[in-house]
């Protein structure tokens, strides 16, 4: 049985076990797509479209991550100004 108090406490304290990152998932999907050998021209086009879409997901995730870092820095500055 799961001890919800312990799980909640660990979550709030940032002691959650490491889970795979989004980058790991993207890398895994990339490797899977690269290992597929299309048998028809239609499959080839569909596979290329999937790869293109995945590249766009990676690019967008990178942008979101950069924006999040900027916002975290702003929050930190605001917290420091508020405390000081």
MMTF fields as JSON, N, C-alpha, C and O atoms, coordinates in Angstrom:
{
  "mmtfVersion": "1.0.0",
  "mmtfProducer": "UNKNOWN",
  "numBonds": 335,
  "numAtoms": 336,
  "numGroups": 84,
  "numChains": 1,
  "numModels": 1,
  "chainsPerModel": [1],
  "groupsPerChain": [84],
  "chainIdList": ["A"],
  "bondAtomList": [4, 2, 8, 6, 12, 10, 16, 14, 20, 18, 24, 22, 28, 26, 32, 30, 36, 34, 40, 38, 44, 42, 48, 46, 52, 50, 56, 54, 60, 58, 64, 62, 68, 66, 72, 70, 76, 74, 80, 78, 84, 82, 88, 86, 92, 90, 96, 94, 100, 98, 104, 102, 108, 106, 112, 110, 116, 114, 120, 118, 124, 122, 128, 126, 132, 130, 136, 134, 140, 138, 144, 142, 148, 146, 152, 150, 156, 154, 160, 158, 164, 162, 168, 166, 172, 170, 176, 174, 180, 178, 184, 182, 188, 186, 192, 190, 196, 194, 200, 198, 204, 202, 208, 206, 212, 210, 216, 214, 220, 218, 224, 222, 228, 226, 232, 230, 236, 234, 240, 238, 244, 242, 248, 246, 252, 250, 256, 254, 260, 258, 264, 262, 268, 266, 272, 270, 276, 274, 280, 278, 284, 282, 288, 286, 292, 290, 296, 294, 300, 298, 304, 302, 308, 306, 312, 310, 316, 314, 320, 318, 324, 322, 328, 326, 332, 330],
  "bondOrderList": [1, 1, 1, 1, 1, 1, 1, 1, 1, 1, 1, 1, 1, 1, 1, 1, 1, 1, 1, 1, 1, 1, 1, 1, 1, 1, 1, 1, 1, 1, 1, 1, 1, 1, 1, 1, 1, 1, 1, 1, 1, 1, 1, 1, 1, 1, 1, 1, 1, 1, 1, 1, 1, 1, 1, 1, 1, 1, 1, 1, 1, 1, 1, 1, 1, 1, 1, 1, 1, 1, 1, 1, 1, 1, 1, 1, 1, 1, 1, 1, 1, 1, 1],
  "groupList": [{"groupName": "UNK", "atomNameList": ["N", "CA", "C", "O"], "elementList": ["N", "C", "C", "O"], "formalChargeList": [0, 0, 0, 0], "bondAtomList": [1, 0, 2, 1, 3, 2], "bondOrderList": [1, 1, 2], "singleLetterCode": "X", "chemCompType": "L-PEPTIDE LINKING"}],
  "groupTypeList": [0, 0, 0, 0, 0, 0, 0, 0, 0, 0, 0, 0, 0, 0, 0, 0, 0, 0, 0, 0, 0, 0, 0, 0, 0, 0, 0, 0, 0, 0, 0, 0, 0, 0, 0, 0, 0, 0, 0, 0, 0, 0, 0, 0, 0, 0, 0, 0, 0, 0, 0, 0, 0, 0, 0, 0, 0, 0, 0, 0, 0, 0, 0, 0, 0, 0, 0, 0, 0, 0, 0, 0, 0, 0, 0, 0, 0, 0, 0, 0, 0, 0, 0, 0],
  "groupIdList": [1, 2, 3, 4, 5, 6, 7, 8, 9, 10, 11, 12, 13, 14, 15, 16, 17, 18, 19, 20, 21, 22, 23, 24, 25, 26, 27, 28, 29, 30, 31, 32, 33, 34, 35, 36, 37, 38, 39, 40, 41, 42, 43, 44, 45, 46, 47, 48, 49, 50, 51, 52, 53, 54, 55, 56, 57, 58, 59, 60, 61, 62, 63, 64, 65, 66, 67, 68, 69, 70, 71, 72, 73, 74, 75, 76, 77, 78, 79, 80, 81, 82, 83, 84],
  "secStructList": [7, 7, 7, 2, 2, 2, 2, 2, 2, 2, 2, 2, 6, 6, 7, 7, 7, 7, 7, 7, 7, 2, 2, 2, 2, 2, 2, 2, 2, 2, 2, 2, 2, 2, 2, 7, 7, 7, 1, 1, 2, 2, 2, 2, 2, 2, 2, 2, 2, 2, 2, 2, 2, 2, 2, 2, 2, 2, 2, 2, 2, 2, 2, 2, 2, 2, 2, 2, 2, 2, 2, 2, 2, 2, 2, 2, 2, 2, 2, 2, 2, 2, 2, 7],
  "xCoordList": [0.842, 0.0, 0.887, 1.926, 0.492, 1.267, 0.965, -0.196, 2.021, 1.864, 1.757, 2.765, 0.516, 0.29, 0.96, 1.405, 1.043, 1.717, 3.185, 3.731, 3.819, 5.237, 5.421, 6.337, 4.552, 4.646, 4.459, 5.215, 3.469, 3.208, 4.383, 4.819, 4.896, 6.025, 7.237, 7.902, 7.519, 8.658, 8.47, 9.422, 7.247, 6.965, 7.194, 7.847, 6.661, 6.785, 8.23, 8.625, 9.005, 10.406, 11.316, 12.53, 10.73, 11.532, 12.331, 13.357, 11.88, 12.612, 11.983, 12.119, 11.302, 10.668, 11.758, 12.736, 11.583, 12.574, 12.658, 11.668, 13.848, 14.067, 13.234, 13.255, 12.516, 11.776, 12.469, 13.158, 12.286, 12.935, 12.51, 11.354, 13.439, 13.137, 12.443, 12.443, 11.862, 11.225, 12.275, 11.988, 13.484, 14.561, 14.815, 15.076, 14.738, 14.932, 13.842, 14.113, 12.6, 11.494, 11.671, 11.469, 12.044, 12.23, 13.353, 13.229, 14.439, 15.557, 15.117, 15.491, 14.323, 13.834, 12.947, 13.061, 12.073, 11.194, 12.021, 11.756, 13.019, 13.894, 14.586, 14.617, 15.135, 15.819, 14.858, 15.219, 13.648, 12.653, 12.294, 12.233, 12.057, 11.723, 12.881, 12.661, 14.112, 15.277, 15.463, 16.067, 14.941, 15.129, 14.059, 14.186, 13.014, 11.937, 12.362, 12.878, 12.14, 12.44, 11.11, 10.377, 10.802, 9.529, 9.52, 10.529, 8.331, 8.226, 7.593, 7.724, 6.912, 6.279, 6.63, 7.127, 6.36, 6.594, 5.701, 6.115, 4.487, 3.563, 4.136, 4.101, 4.662, 5.278, 6.47, 6.687, 7.238, 8.399, 7.96, 8.559, 6.903, 6.397, 5.854, 6.088, 5.138, 4.577, 5.693, 5.602, 6.737, 7.864, 8.591, 8.97, 8.786, 9.431, 8.59, 9.131, 7.275, 6.39, 6.487, 6.504, 6.549, 6.684, 8.006, 8.048, 9.07, 10.372, 10.354, 10.908, 9.715, 9.594, 8.81, 9.211, 7.706, 6.898, 7.681, 7.573, 8.461, 9.261, 10.318, 10.573, 10.936, 11.9, 11.228, 11.809, 9.999, 9.256, 8.929, 8.995, 8.581, 8.315, 9.573, 9.51, 10.72, 11.984, 12.282, 12.675, 12.098, 12.367, 11.438, 11.889, 10.164, 9.199, 9.47, 9.352, 9.831, 10.146, 11.363, 11.404, 12.341, 13.539, 13.16, 13.658, 12.277, 11.819, 11.076, 11.305, 10.193, 9.434, 10.378, 10.218, 11.345, 12.304, 13.114, 13.348, 13.538, 14.293, 13.425, 13.891, 12.169, 11.244, 11.017, 10.965, 10.883, 10.679, 11.888, 11.72, 13.083, 14.284, 14.311, 14.669, 13.931, 13.878, 12.871, 13.151, 11.7, 10.668, 11.092, 10.806, 11.769, 12.261, 13.277, 13.276, 14.14, 15.114, 14.412, 14.815, 13.363, 12.614, 11.94, 11.946, 11.363, 10.721, 11.755, 11.489, 12.921, 13.975, 14.385, 14.563, 14.535, 14.898, 13.795, 14.078, 12.546, 11.429, 11.399, 11.143, 11.654, 11.667, 12.807, 12.637, 13.968, 15.098, 14.805, 15.148, 14.168, 13.834, 12.776, 12.814, 11.855, 10.789, 11.356, 10.929, 12.303, 12.898, 13.908, 14.153, 14.497, 15.591, 15.156, 15.968],
  "yCoordList": [-1.18, 0.0, 1.244, 1.26, 2.273, 3.498, 4.419, 4.66, 4.931, 5.903, 7.286, 7.889, 7.787, 9.055, 10.221, 11.162, 10.179, 11.259, 11.333, 12.417, 10.169, 10.126, 10.603, 11.374, 10.147, 10.545, 12.053, 12.713, 12.599, 14.039, 14.813, 15.805, 14.37, 15.053, 15.043, 16.064, 13.883, 13.797, 14.722, 15.357, 14.797, 15.671, 17.127, 17.868, 17.533, 18.921, 19.302, 20.454, 18.342, 18.609, 18.42, 18.602, 18.059, 17.888, 16.614, 16.53, 15.619, 14.365, 13.26, 12.076, 13.66, 12.7, 11.984, 12.599, 10.683, 9.921, 10.472, 10.933, 10.415, 10.938, 10.164, 8.934, 10.901, 10.301, 10.738, 11.759, 9.973, 10.355, 11.753, 12.143, 12.485, 13.84, 13.782, 12.753, 14.894, 14.986, 14.738, 14.119, 15.223, 14.997, 13.492, 13.037, 12.733, 11.285, 10.643, 9.772, 11.078, 10.544, 10.886, 10.036, 12.119, 12.543, 11.735, 11.304, 11.53, 10.748, 9.316, 8.744, 8.751, 7.385, 7.296, 6.355, 8.269, 8.281, 8.452, 7.802, 9.323, 9.534, 8.236, 7.878, 7.538, 6.277, 5.238, 4.475, 5.208, 4.263, 4.579, 3.684, 5.859, 6.242, 5.944, 5.52, 6.163, 5.907, 4.416, 4.046, 3.567, 2.126, 1.497, 0.343, 2.254, 1.726, 1.744, 2.745, 0.637, 0.529, 0.507, -0.481, 1.598, 1.653, 0.685, 0.478, 0.094, -0.884, -0.298, -0.859, 0.822, 1.442, 2.928, 3.488, 3.544, 4.984, 5.744, 6.751, 5.263, 5.894, 5.846, 6.842, 4.689, 4.565, 5.505, 6.084, 5.654, 6.553, 7.989, 8.694, 8.415, 9.78, 9.972, 11.003, 8.982, 9.082, 9.132, 9.876, 8.344, 8.333, 9.677, 10.194, 10.239, 11.551, 12.636, 13.542, 12.546, 13.51, 13.39, 14.397, 12.166, 11.954, 12.53, 13.145, 12.336, 12.881, 14.406, 15.047, 14.982, 16.439, 16.971, 17.953, 16.327, 16.745, 16.644, 17.518, 15.594, 15.429, 16.523, 17.022, 16.903, 18.007, 19.297, 20.071, 19.524, 20.718, 20.666, 21.683, 19.494, 19.332, 19.66, 20.365, 19.145, 19.429, 20.923, 21.476, 21.573, 22.998, 23.797, 24.706, 23.461, 24.169, 23.92, 24.833, 22.686, 22.386, 23.178, 23.663, 23.306, 24.087, 25.548, 26.167, 26.104, 27.484, 27.646, 28.604, 26.709, 26.773, 26.682, 27.409, 25.806, 25.637, 26.916, 27.316, 27.549, 28.803, 29.886, 30.635, 29.969, 30.962, 30.708, 31.644, 29.435, 29.08, 29.502, 29.983, 29.328, 29.728, 31.231, 31.695, 31.993, 33.451, 33.843, 34.692, 33.219, 33.541, 33.139, 33.857, 32.002, 31.586, 32.599, 32.911, 33.11, 34.117, 35.395, 36.014, 35.794, 36.994, 36.81, 37.72, 35.641, 35.358, 35.42, 35.973, 34.858, 34.87, 36.306, 36.641, 37.148, 38.544, 39.248, 40.003, 38.99, 39.617, 39.164, 39.97, 37.894, 37.384, 38.014, 38.351, 38.174, 38.787, 40.249, 40.726, 40.961, 42.374, 42.503, 43.445, 41.59, 41.621, 41.344, 41.955, 40.436, 40.053, 41.048, 41.102, 41.831, 42.697, 44.074, 44.938],
  "zCoordList": [0.0, 0.0, 0.0, 0.66, -0.724, -0.859, 0.313, 0.645, 0.936, 2.018, 1.389, 1.019, 1.269, 0.579, 1.286, 0.629, 2.601, 3.321, 2.932, 2.727, 2.831, 2.461, 1.028, 0.738, 0.131, -1.272, -1.396, -2.108, -0.715, -0.757, -0.186, -0.772, 0.948, 1.584, 0.647, 0.474, 0.045, -0.876, -2.073, -2.528, -2.58, -3.715, -3.336, -4.07, -2.197, -1.769, -1.456, -1.632, -0.999, -0.675, -1.885, -1.791, -3.008, -4.222, -4.234, -4.909, -3.497, -3.399, -4.236, -3.93, -5.281, -6.164, -6.943, -7.369, -7.127, -7.895, -9.306, -9.874, -9.851, -11.2, -12.212, -12.252, -13.012, -14.116, -15.402, -15.43, -16.446, -17.701, -18.133, -17.964, -18.68, -19.139, -20.494, -21.171, -20.867, -22.183, -23.267, -24.292, -23.03, -24.007, -24.195, -25.308, -23.106, -23.202, -24.037, -24.864, -23.818, -24.604, -26.083, -26.951, -26.361, -27.751, -28.397, -29.543, -27.671, -28.195, -28.496, -29.52, -27.601, -27.801, -29.041, -29.827, -29.21, -30.388, -31.659, -32.67, -31.606, -32.764, -33.161, -34.339, -32.184, -32.463, -33.027, -33.923, -32.509, -33.018, -34.464, -35.307, -34.745, -36.125, -37.073, -38.207, -36.612, -37.453, -37.745, -38.752, -36.861, -37.043, -37.94, -38.35, -38.237, -39.074, -40.54, -41.037, -41.214, -42.639, -43.389, -43.334, -44.088, -44.808, -45.984, -46.659, -46.207, -47.287, -48.549, -49.637, -48.395, -49.563, -49.593, -48.616, -50.732, -50.855, -49.878, -49.304, -49.696, -48.753, -47.338, -46.615, -46.946, -45.621, -45.48, -44.416, -46.549, -46.529, -46.266, -45.455, -46.963, -46.763, -45.352, -44.722, -44.869, -43.513, -42.468, -41.491, -42.677, -41.747, -41.774, -40.723, -42.947, -43.054, -42.389, -41.755, -42.531, -41.883, -40.363, -39.655, -39.869, -38.423, -37.918, -36.853, -38.667, -38.283, -38.296, -37.403, -39.311, -39.394, -38.198, -37.572, -37.89, -36.744, -35.445, -34.584, -35.298, -34.087, -33.977, -32.881, -35.094, -35.074, -34.616, -33.856, -35.081, -34.662, -33.167, -32.477, -32.678, -31.24, -30.442, -29.434, -30.896, -30.206, -30.201, -29.174, -31.342, -31.465, -30.536, -29.839, -30.53, -29.692, -28.204, -27.387, -27.861, -26.468, -26.008, -24.877, -26.876, -26.548, -26.302, -25.361, -27.146, -26.952, -25.628, -24.89, -25.338, -24.087, -22.895, -21.916, -22.975, -21.887, -21.666, -20.525, -22.748, -22.629, -21.993, -21.134, -22.414, -21.852, -20.362, -19.564, -19.999, -18.6, -17.754, -16.634, -18.276, -17.542, -17.315, -16.233, -18.343, -18.214, -17.137, -16.291, -17.177, -16.194, -14.775, -13.816, -14.64, -13.324, -12.789, -11.598, -13.668, -13.247, -12.802, -11.817, -13.524, -13.139, -11.784, -10.954, -11.563, -10.276, -9.159, -8.092, -9.4, -8.393, -8.061, -6.89, -9.072, -8.854, -8.051, -7.122, -8.421, -7.691, -6.244, -5.349, -6.002, -4.631, -3.837, -2.665, -4.473, -3.785, -3.458, -2.376, -4.394, -4.16, -3.07, -2.278, -3.025, -2.026, -0.633, 0.346, -0.548, 0.74, 1.254, 2.459, 0.389, 0.774, 0.961, 1.29]
}
